[in-house]
Amino acid sequence: MSSSLTFTSGMQMPNRFMLAPLTNLQSHDDGTLSDDEYNWLTKRAEGGFGLTMTCAAFAEKNGKGFDGQLGAVGDAHLDGMKRLADGIKQHDSLAYTQIVHGGMRTLEKFTGQQPVCPSDNGETGARAMTLDEIKATEEAFINAALLSEKAGFDGMEVHGAHGYLLCQFLSADINRRDDDYGGVLENRTRIIDNIIAGIRQVCGSSFSLALRLSPTRFGVQIEEIVAYYERLCAACKLDFIDMSLWDVFQEVDEGTFQGERLVDIFARLERHETKLTVAGKINTGEDVKNVLDAGVDFVALGRAGILHHDWPKKFAENQDFRTIHTPVSRAHLTAEGLGPKFVDYMSTWAGFVEQGS
């Protein structure tokens, strides 16, 4: 369980635990790094996570979707990114950025602009992107990778999940374009494929690259995500694919994969040299062992990593370790390295924080 893992880029992950990218609302309004965000992330690296990933940092200013979101747009963000990369790596953890564009999930109060989307969207008021805007977004992701590399990060994850812009392109329900970026699956994946190819072209061969995908929800179909996953693995351009499953052991209730566990579907598929990580309700040592036994290369911990900054160390000491039950006190979360804004955010999650604590 604690054995190291080597990616095709040559990067070596010291164990099988990744801190899942988690919204924490702690960055400054301009997207620069705050002390609270630095402390939250470096404490996880210190706690034994073999790979520590930022929250979704916006690639373009018009892609910001929530308060306290980290940015990776240009030199204004570089100093904070350097500090964070150094702080994570001094604990022998790989340091990764996660990069996103909110698309129709952005808010005009942050961007000063109408939200954009692959196609006009009446529900959110988003308008369809022009071809020039799509190309500019592709370049923004590529530039964010260059910025991440310049700052000293070991790698970057492209956020193609959770209903953000790239996921919106993947969805045949949301993406109704009739040009090269819409229609058949090959067209709907084009923006992600161009981003991956562009990053591979401009960044060094040792810079690690990953992609996060959602297999269900957000307008995507699992059969299409499986087909895309297999194509990505065969192309061997990614070090790993991060499948956000929400519940790793959930069974599919309809379609081609009805009755199968999500974790098994992706773990059994041929992935060549591309590694696989999954996230979703992994809370106990037994969960970790079951996920790895299914054939997954390493696990991504979200809530468990919030509740215990040193979850991997606790597992190393006791492979039957179980995450503390919720609700927990605000004092517990503060002691685990969450700043006030993050604690306030967690208090909005049902049953996570003791009321009045």
Buried (B, 14 or more C-beta within 10 A) or exposed (E): BEEEBEBBBEBEBBBBBBBBBBBBBBBBEEBBBBEBBBBBBBBBBBBBBBBBBBBBBBBBBBBBBBBBBBBBBEEEBBEBBBBBBBBBBEBEBBBBBBBBBBBBBBBEEBBEEBBBBBBEBEEBEBBBBEEEBBEEBBBBBBBBBBBBBBBBBBBBBBBBBBBBBBBBBBBBEBBBBEEEBBBEBEBBBBBBBBBBBBBBEEBEEEBBBBBBBBBBBBBBBBEBBBBBBBEBBEBEBBBBBBBBBBEBBBEBEEEEBEEBBBBBBBBEEEBEEBBBBBBBBBBBBEBBBBBBEBBBBBBBBBBBBBBBBBBBBBBBEEBEBEBEEBBBEBEBBEEBBBBEBBBEBBBEEEEBBBEEE
